[in-house]
Amino acid sequence: MKKRTAKIACLALTAVISAGMLAGCKGKDKEAAGDASKNGPVTIDYMAYQMLGQPDSNSPVVKKVEEKFNTKFNFWFVNGNNLDEVLNVKFAAGEMPDVMRIQNKANLGKYKDQGILAPLSKEDMKKYMPNYVKFIDEKYPNAWKEVSYDGKLYAIPTTTYDSNYPTVITWNKQWLDNVGITKIPETLKEYEEAFYKFRNNDPDKNGKKDTYGLSDTIMPTIMGAFDYPGIYNIAQAIKKNDLASALPIFVTPDDKVVIGSIMPGNKEALATLQKWYKDGIIDPEFITGENTGGYWADSQAFFNGKVGVTGLSMFYHWRNELDPKNPNDKGGQVWQNFKKVKPDGQVVFGKPAVGPSGKSGSPAWSLTSQPTAITVKAAKDPKKIETIYKMIEALHTDKAYFNLTKFGIEGTDWETVNGAPATKHPEWKSSDGEKQGIGDVFNLGTMPDEFKRSTNPFQYEFGDKYFKYNGYRNAFIAPGAAFQKYSNNLAKIVTDGYLKIITGEKSVDYFDEMVAKFKSNGGDEVLKELNDTYLTMIGKK
């Protein structure tokens, strides 16, 4: 889910190569020169990577990729701190790469309107990368919508396999045992029973009433038992006025865009949370958040025995089963950090609470990543587009090529350990790998699911075992003028209203007043704009 992550979003720009097909020998006629241009390497100005480090054009990996596709790369690189500013200047001057990673998805529409991006033919995609198109069509069909405007494709969609697993529900097993609960809670009623016992039945057996049922990270899951969650991340929404957290956007099955914050089911969810808060079940410090420092995915409130359940992290963070083939395996990072605080601690994994009408789900990260776009400059040379498509196709059909681009030269940069690739450069940062053309440089944002699983098969088997349940995912819709104008104030209206209702400062009926205030302060305009934009994206308007 980044985010609630402390992902390092290093924005660095990739350089573009000077064009230049091999010219014919001096003195040859035009036909001979044309043949030389046709058969020589195609030069691609390349910016389709994260730009954490500028690739060395002479590195063995770069040379092998160039040889495979009869290509020369000119890598653009820009410091990530001012990526947008530098690009705006270059674009205004008529400079652009041939292919680029759109690191901020909201810029896709802007670059399209500026005439930077070329519309792409899906028929050409099917011709040169049929397996990738089939992969998206069958497994991530909605990804096409996020790169479409007016029914035309303006980028190649990319995916994030890990996001198939929603955020995890982690219970303190010893607390459940100590209060006599033998079945992991599944329904809202069972959740409530556990929460009250965690507060009132001394689950840590210290003789004090100093424990609570839940804090902030489980609240979105409780809301998900009633409707689309009204707030995605309580602490982030309140402390930072984070728009993605305070104004979660969803698309219904009938292509209607809604904002979870004002969905009617959340009134009932808030009534439940208000009752729990009044009864002392919710940690009164939930506003500050469970994570109070250190690794972003850690819950100090859970680690230190203040609450009995947490919903902050992903499956790989909490992996507590060790790979028997890997003697060095210590489990997920959060599991390791938890054991440092509670050496004898035990956890069990549950599912999101099922509400009165059968709804259920925890927050889930987007299934799509930063799209890869081709510029109008590259579109003038069909050979460049063909080469880019073939590079993507090779990632999905050629495991040896995938390993080359992902891990480097076998024997030099990586080796197979316990059936999975293992780096021989554990001291490297991501930027070090990119300088060698390794990691993110040549995957153009794409990675086949089966190849991704092969990088750590035991970990994904663990994910399959416990975390294949419904997730509520924020939809991506490019923000328009109304959203930019009103969203900050709308987020404040929501967070203020939710906080006051949960803590009992306002009655549950205040929800209706809050919704009316939301709509009259630009909310109606924002919803109309979002729906219009979405219908335009998918070619229905």
C-alpha positions in Angstrom: 0.0 0.0 0.0 4.2 3.9 0.6 1.8 5.6 1.8 1.4 4.6 5.0 4.7 3.6 3.8 8.0 5.2 4.2 8.9 4.3 0.7 11.8 6.2 -0.6 10.3 8.1 -3.5 13.4 9.2 -5.1 12.5 11.1 -8.3 15.4 11.2 -10.7 15.3 11.8 -14.3 16.7 9.6 -17.0 18.6 11.0 -19.8 17.8 10.9 -23.4 20.1 9.7 -26.1 21.1 11.7 -29.0 19.5 10.3 -32.0 21.4 9.0 -34.8 20.9 6.0 -36.9 24.1 4.7 -38.5 24.6 6.7 -41.6 25.7 5.1 -44.8 29.3 5.4 -45.9 30.3 8.6 -47.5 29.7 8.7 -51.2 26.9 6.1 -51.1 23.6 7.1 -52.7 20.4 7.8 -50.7 19.1 4.3 -51.0 22.3 2.9 -49.4 22.1 5.5 -46.7 18.5 4.6 -46.1 19.4 0.9 -45.7 22.1 1.7 -43.2 19.7 3.8 -41.2 17.1 1.0 -41.3 19.6 -1.7 -40.2 21.7 0.2 -37.7 20.9 0.6 -34.0 17.9 2.7 -33.0 18.8 5.4 -30.5 16.3 6.0 -27.7 16.3 9.0 -25.4 15.4 7.1 -22.2 13.7 8.2 -19.1 11.6 5.2 -18.2 13.1 4.5 -14.8 13.1 5.9 -11.2 16.3 7.8 -11.7 17.8 7.0 -8.4 21.2 6.8 -10.1 22.3 7.5 -13.7 23.1 4.3 -15.6 26.6 3.9 -16.9 26.3 3.4 -20.7 29.3 1.1 -20.6 28.0 -1.2 -17.9 27.7 -4.9 -18.9 24.0 -5.0 -18.4 23.4 -1.9 -20.5 25.6 -3.3 -23.3 23.7 -6.6 -23.2 20.3 -4.9 -23.5 21.6 -2.7 -26.3 22.9 -5.8 -28.2 19.7 -7.7 -27.7 17.5 -5.0 -29.2 20.0 -3.4 -31.6 19.6 -0.2 -29.6 21.7 2.7 -28.1 20.4 4.4 -25.0 20.9 8.0 -24.0 19.9 8.2 -20.3 18.3 11.3 -19.0 18.9 12.0 -15.3 17.5 14.7 -13.1 17.6 15.0 -9.4 14.3 13.9 -7.9 13.9 16.9 -5.7 13.0 19.1 -8.7 11.9 16.7 -11.3 8.7 18.4 -12.3 10.3 21.8 -12.5 13.2 20.6 -14.7 10.8 18.7 -17.0 8.5 21.7 -17.3 11.5 23.8 -18.5 12.6 21.2 -20.9 9.2 20.5 -22.3 8.6 24.3 -22.8 11.8 24.4 -24.8 10.7 21.5 -27.0 13.1 19.0 -25.4 11.7 15.6 -24.5 12.8 12.0 -24.2 11.4 9.2 -26.3 10.1 7.1 -23.4 9.4 8.2 -19.9 8.1 6.9 -16.6 5.3 9.2 -15.3 6.3 9.2 -11.6 3.3 11.3 -10.6 0.2 9.8 -12.3 -1.6 13.1 -12.0 0.8 14.5 -14.7 -0.3 12.1 -17.4 -3.3 14.2 -18.3 -1.3 17.4 -18.1 1.4 16.0 -20.4 -1.3 14.8 -22.8 -2.8 18.3 -23.0 0.6 19.8 -23.5 1.1 17.7 -26.6 4.0 15.8 -25.1 2.5 12.3 -25.1 1.6 10.3 -28.2 -1.7 8.4 -28.4 -0.8 4.7 -28.6 -2.4 2.0 -30.8 -3.5 -1.1 -28.8 -3.3 -3.0 -32.1 0.4 -2.2 -32.3 0.8 -3.3 -28.7 -0.9 -6.6 -29.5 1.5 -7.0 -32.5 4.7 -6.4 -30.7 3.9 -7.3 -27.0 1.0 -9.7 -27.3 1.7 -11.5 -24.0 1.9 -8.2 -22.0 -1.4 -7.0 -23.5 -3.0 -10.4 -22.6 -1.5 -10.2 -19.1 -3.2 -6.8 -18.5 -6.5 -7.8 -20.2 -6.8 -10.9 -18.1 -5.4 -9.9 -14.7 -5.6 -6.1 -14.5 -8.2 -4.9 -17.1 -9.0 -1.7 -15.2 -5.4 -0.6 -15.6 -6.2 0.5 -19.2 -8.7 3.1 -17.8 -6.0 4.9 -15.8 -3.9 5.6 -19.0 -6.9 6.5 -21.2 -8.3 9.9 -22.1 -11.1 10.4 -24.6 -11.0 6.7 -25.2 -7.4 6.8 -26.4 -4.4 5.2 -24.7 -1.6 7.7 -23.7 0.7 5.3 -21.8 1.4 1.7 -21.1 -0.2 0.6 -17.8 2.1 -0.9 -15.2 1.1 -3.1 -12.2 2.1 -3.8 -8.6 1.6 -7.5 -7.8 2.1 -7.1 -4.0 -1.0 -4.9 -3.9 -3.2 -8.0 -4.6 -2.8 -8.5 -0.8 -4.7 -5.9 1.3 -3.3 -4.6 4.6 -3.2 -7.3 7.2 -5.2 -7.7 10.4 -2.8 -8.8 13.2 -4.1 -10.0 16.5 -2.2 -10.5 19.8 -2.6 -14.3 20.2 -1.7 -14.2 23.9 -4.4 -11.7 24.6 -7.0 -13.7 22.8 -6.0 -16.8 24.8 -6.0 -14.9 28.1 -9.5 -13.6 27.6 -10.9 -17.0 26.5 -11.3 -16.4 22.8 -10.3 -19.4 20.8 -11.7 -18.4 17.4 -10.1 -15.5 15.6 -12.8 -12.8 15.3 -14.4 -12.5 11.9 -17.8 -10.7 12.3 -18.3 -7.2 13.6 -20.0 -8.7 16.7 -17.0 -11.0 17.3 -14.6 -8.0 16.9 -16.6 -6.1 19.5 -16.6 -8.9 21.9 -12.8 -9.1 21.7 -12.4 -5.4 22.0 -14.4 -5.2 25.2 -12.6 -8.1 26.7 -9.2 -6.6 25.8 -10.3 -3.5 27.8 -12.0 -5.1 30.8 -10.5 -8.6 31.3 -6.8 -7.7 31.9 -5.5 -9.5 28.8 -1.8 -8.9 29.7 -2.4 -10.1 33.2 -0.6 -7.2 34.9 -3.5 -6.4 37.3 -4.1 -3.0 35.7 -6.8 -1.6 33.5 -4.4 -0.1 30.9 -5.2 -1.9 27.7 -7.5 -1.1 24.8 -9.2 -2.9 22.0 -8.1 -0.8 19.1 -6.5 2.4 17.8 -6.5 4.2 14.5 -5.4 1.5 12.0 -8.4 -0.8 12.5 -10.9 2.0 12.1 -10.9 2.0 8.2 -11.6 -1.8 8.4 -14.6 -1.2 10.8 -15.9 1.4 8.3 -15.4 -1.1 5.6 -17.9 -3.4 7.3 -20.6 -0.8 6.6 -19.6 1.0 3.3 -16.6 2.3 1.4 -14.3 3.5 4.1 -14.8 7.1 5.0 -11.2 7.7 5.9 -8.3 5.6 4.7 -5.7 6.5 7.4 -7.1 8.4 10.5 -3.8 9.6 11.8 -2.5 10.8 8.4 -5.8 12.6 7.7 -5.9 14.4 11.0 -2.2 15.2 11.5 -1.3 16.0 7.9 -4.6 16.7 6.2 -3.6 14.0 3.7 -6.0 14.1 0.9 -5.8 10.5 -0.2 -6.5 9.5 3.4 -9.3 12.0 4.1 -11.0 11.9 0.7 -10.8 8.3 -0.5 -12.2 7.9 -4.0 -13.8 4.8 -5.3 -15.4 3.7 -8.5 -18.6 1.5 -8.2 -19.2 -1.4 -10.5 -21.5 0.8 -12.7 -18.7 3.3 -13.3 -19.9 5.9 -10.8 -17.3 7.8 -8.8 -18.0 8.2 -5.1 -16.1 9.7 -2.2 -16.1 7.4 0.8 -16.2 10.1 3.4 -19.8 11.0 2.6 -21.1 7.5 1.9 -24.3 6.9 4.0 -23.0 3.6 5.6 -20.3 5.5 7.4 -22.9 7.2 9.6 -23.6 3.8 11.1 -19.9 3.0 11.3 -19.3 6.3 13.2 -22.1 5.4 15.6 -20.3 2.2 16.4 -16.9 3.9 16.9 -18.5 6.6 19.0 -20.0 4.0 21.3 -16.7 2.2 21.6 -14.9 5.4 22.4 -17.4 6.3 25.1 -17.0 2.9 26.6 -13.3 3.3 26.7 -12.6 0.6 24.1 -10.6 2.9 21.7 -7.2 4.1 22.8 -7.8 7.8 23.6 -4.5 8.7 21.9 -5.6 7.2 18.5 -5.3 10.7 17.0 -1.5 10.5 17.3 -1.4 7.2 15.5 0.0 3.8 16.4 3.3 4.5 14.8 5.2 7.0 16.9 8.6 6.6 15.3 11.1 4.2 13.7 10.1 2.1 10.8 6.9 3.4 9.2 5.1 0.1 9.3 5.6 -0.6 13.0 2.8 -0.1 15.5 4.3 0.9 18.9 0.8 0.8 20.4 0.6 -2.9 19.5 4.2 -3.8 20.2 4.0 -2.2 23.7 0.8 -4.0 24.6 -1.5 -1.0 24.5 -3.9 -2.4 21.9 -4.7 -6.0 20.9 -5.0 -5.7 17.1 -3.4 -3.6 14.4 -4.0 -3.1 10.7 -1.1 -1.0 9.5 1.2 -3.2 7.5 1.5 -5.5 4.5 1.8 -9.3 4.5 5.6 -9.3 3.9 6.1 -7.0 6.8 4.5 -9.4 9.3 5.7 -12.7 7.8 6.3 -14.8 10.9 6.9 -18.2 9.1 10.5 -18.8 8.2 11.6 -20.4 5.0 13.1 -23.8 5.9 15.3 -23.6 2.8 16.9 -20.4 4.0 18.8 -20.7 7.2 19.3 -16.9 7.3 15.6 -16.1 7.1 14.4 -14.0 10.0 10.9 -13.2 8.7 9.4 -9.8 7.8 10.8 -6.6 9.0 7.8 -5.7 11.3 7.8 -9.2 12.8 11.5 -8.9 13.6 10.9 -5.5 15.2 8.0 -6.8 17.2 10.1 -9.7 18.5 12.8 -7.3 19.7 10.2 -5.6 21.9 8.3 -8.8 22.8 10.6 -11.8 22.5 7.9 -14.2 23.6 5.1 -12.4 21.7 2.8 -14.4 19.5 0.4 -13.2 16.8 -2.4 -14.6 14.6 -3.7 -13.2 11.4 -7.4 -12.5 10.9 -9.8 -11.2 8.3 -11.6 -7.9 8.0 -14.8 -7.7 10.1 -17.9 -8.7 8.3 -20.6 -6.1 8.8 -24.4 -6.4 9.2 -25.1 -6.5 5.5 -22.1 -8.8 4.7 -19.7 -6.0 3.6 -16.0 -6.5 4.6 -12.6 -5.3 3.6 -9.4 -3.6 4.7 -7.5 -0.8 2.9 -5.5 -2.0 -0.1 -2.8 -0.3 -2.2 -3.3 0.5 -5.9 -2.8 -2.4 -8.3 -1.2 0.0 -10.8 2.1 1.8 -10.6 3.7 4.6 -12.5 2.8 4.3 -16.2 5.3 4.3 -19.1 4.6 6.9 -21.8 5.9 7.4 -25.3 6.4 11.0 -26.5 5.4 12.5 -29.8 9.1 12.7 -30.7 9.5 9.0 -30.5 6.2 8.5 -32.4 7.8 9.9 -35.5 10.0 6.8 -35.7 7.9 3.6 -35.6 11.1 1.6 -35.0 11.5 3.3 -31.6 7.9 2.3 -30.5 8.5 -1.2 -31.8 11.7 -1.5 -29.8 10.1 -0.3 -26.6 7.2 -2.7 -27.0 9.6 -5.6 -27.6 11.6 -4.7 -24.5 8.4 -5.0 -22.5 7.4 -8.3 -24.2 10.8 -9.8 -23.4 10.3 -9.2 -19.7 7.2 -11.3 -19.9 8.5 -14.1 -22.0 12.2 -14.4 -21.4 13.1 -15.3 -17.8 16.9 -15.0 -18.5 16.3 -11.5 -19.8 14.2 -10.7 -16.8 16.9 -11.9 -14.4 19.5 -9.9 -16.3 17.6 -6.6 -16.0 16.4 -7.3 -12.5 19.5 -8.8 -10.9 22.4 -8.2 -13.3 25.0 -10.7 -14.5 24.6 -14.1 -13.0 27.7 -15.1 -11.1 28.9 -11.6 -10.8 25.9 -9.7 -9.5 23.7 -12.5 -8.2 23.4 -16.3 -7.6 20.7 -18.7 -7.0 20.2 -19.5 -3.3 17.5 -21.9 -2.1 15.8 -21.6 -5.4 15.6 -17.8 -5.6 18.0 -15.1 -6.9 20.2 -13.6 -4.2 22.3 -10.5 -4.7 26.1 -10.7 -4.4 26.1 -7.0 -3.5 24.2 -6.7 -0.2 25.8 -3.4 0.5 24.3 -1.8 -2.6 21.6 0.8 -2.4 19.0 1.0 -5.2 20.9 3.8 -6.7 24.0 1.7 -7.0 22.1 -0.9 -8.9 20.6 1.6 -11.3 24.1 3.0 -12.1 24.8 -0.5 -13.4 21.5 -0.8 -15.3 20.2 -3.2 -12.7 16.8 -3.2 -10.9 14.3 -0.7 -12.1 16.2 0.6 -15.2 14.9 -1.6 -18.0 11.7 -3.0 -16.6 9.7 0.0 -17.9 7.5 -0.3 -14.9 6.4 -3.8 -15.8 6.9 -7.1 -14.1 5.0 -10.4 -14.8 3.3 -11.8 -11.7 4.9 -15.2 -12.0 8.4 -13.7 -12.3 7.7 -11.5 -9.3 6.6 -14.5 -7.3 9.8 -16.3 -8.3 11.9 -13.8 -6.5 10.6 -15.0 -3.2 8.2 -17.9 -3.6 8.0 -18.7 0.1 6.9 -15.2 0.9 4.0 -15.2 -1.6 2.9 -18.7 -0.5 2.6 -17.1 3.0 0.6 -14.2 1.6 -1.8 -16.7 -0.2 -2.3 -18.6 3.0 -3.6 -15.7 5.1 -4.4 -12.6 3.1 -6.6 -13.3 0.1 -9.6 -11.2 1.1 -11.4 -8.1 -0.1 -9.5 -4.8 -0.2 -10.8 -1.3 -0.7 -8.6 0.5 -3.2 -8.5 4.2 -3.8 -9.2 4.9 -7.5 -6.9 7.1 -9.5 -8.6 9.9 -11.3 -6.6 12.9 -12.4 -7.4 15.9 -10.2 -9.1 18.8 -12.0 -9.6 22.5 -11.2 -12.4 21.9 -8.7 -10.5 19.3 -6.8 -7.5 21.5 -6.6 -9.6 24.4 -5.5 -11.7 22.7 -2.8 -10.0 19.5 -1.7 -8.0 20.9 1.2 -11.0 22.5 2.8 -13.1 19.4 2.1 -10.6 17.2 3.8 -10.7 19.5 6.9 -14.5 19.3 7.0 -14.3 15.5 6.9 -11.5 15.0 9.5 -13.1 17.6 11.8 -16.5 16.0 11.5 -15.3 12.4 11.9 -13.1 13.3 14.9 -15.9 15.1 16.7 -18.4 12.3 16.1 -16.0 9.6 17.3 -15.1 11.4 20.4 -18.7 12.3 21.2 -18.3 16.1 20.9 -21.0 15.9 18.2 -23.9 13.5 17.9 -24.0 10.9 15.2 -26.7 12.9 13.4 -24.0 15.6 12.9 -22.9 13.3 10.0 -25.8 14.6 7.9 -24.8 18.2 8.6 -21.2 17.5 7.8 -22.3 15.9 4.4 -24.4 18.9 3.6 -21.5 21.2 4.5 -19.2 19.1 2.3 -21.5 19.3 -0.7 -22.1 23.1 -0.4 -18.4 23.9 0.0 -17.4 22.5 -3.4 -18.1 18.9 -2.8 -20.8 18.7 -5.4 -18.5 20.3 -8.0 -15.7 18.0 -7.1 -17.9 14.9 -7.5 -19.2 16.1 -10.8 -15.7 16.8 -12.0 -14.4 13.4 -10.9 -17.3 11.6 -12.6 -16.9 13.7 -15.8 -13.2 13.1 -15.9 -13.5 9.4 -15.3 -16.1 9.0 -18.0 -13.9 10.9 -20.4 -10.9 8.7 -19.5 -12.8 5.6 -20.3 -14.4 7.1 -23.5 -18.0 7.2 -22.2 -18.4 11.0 -22.4 
